[in-house]
Amino acid sequence: MTTSVPDVPGAVNLRDVGGLRAGAGMTRHGVLYRSGNLARLTGSGIVALGTLGLRRVIDLRDDDEVAHAPSPLEALGLPVLRVPLFLGSAESFLARDLPLAELYRSLVDDSATRVVEVVRGIARDQPVLVHCTVGKDRTGVTVAIALAAAGVDTEDIVADYARTEAHLPEWRNTAVVAHLRRIHPHARHLEELATTSPAPVMRGLLGDVAARYGSAADYLRAHGMSDDELAELGRVLIA
């Protein structure tokens, strides 16, 4: 399905979203990348990231996350489009202790115009990298909506989303969960929110969007995206 990218030391959960089935076509390689945060890029990681030829980075993190873990992209001169995708902060959603499926429903409902902004950014400049802190939830939802709107097969979108768990090292999960558990000792959904990307959750989200709007493309239309913009999205993503 997807192809590998060059080793980028310090990058978290970085991958090319090429090679997914879209009817008779497939998503193009080297057009859309997704990842977690880039704050730990080493010098060689910055050089390796430069080999991808990126023309834009779309950062979905809130102001506190960016201040805590800034991305060292100045050396590459890359334009960064900041679209904080949670209304509030990432911390506020952890405090609400929502199950993952409810978090995603809240994201598509409450941040719809921002999802449209991200999808427009994907269609406008390529190669493009979309990232948040882990590359699982905000990145997973917006990339999934973009792919679905472009006509990518649902099960390939779900499989791409579900791959994230395998890209999160156990040491990272242990450290993150321990840290969050100190802050939210009674949270019931903490491990799910911090470490998992279950296929049924993404399948359910896409099904819910289709049931309520007709399709992912209709969801984007309902929140301001034009038919011409959607056609351009399909043109750049699908071969």
Secondary structure by P-SEA (a helix, b strand, c coil): ccccccccccccccccccccccccbbbbccccccccccccccaaaaaaaaaacccbbbbcccaaaaaaccccccccbbbbbbbbcccccaaaaaaacccaaaaaaaaaacaaaaaaaaaaaaaccccbbbbcccccaaaaaaaaaaaaaacccaaaaaaaaacccccccaaaaaaaaaaaaaacccccccccccccccaaaaaaaaaaaaaacccaaaaaaaacccaaaaaaaaaaccc
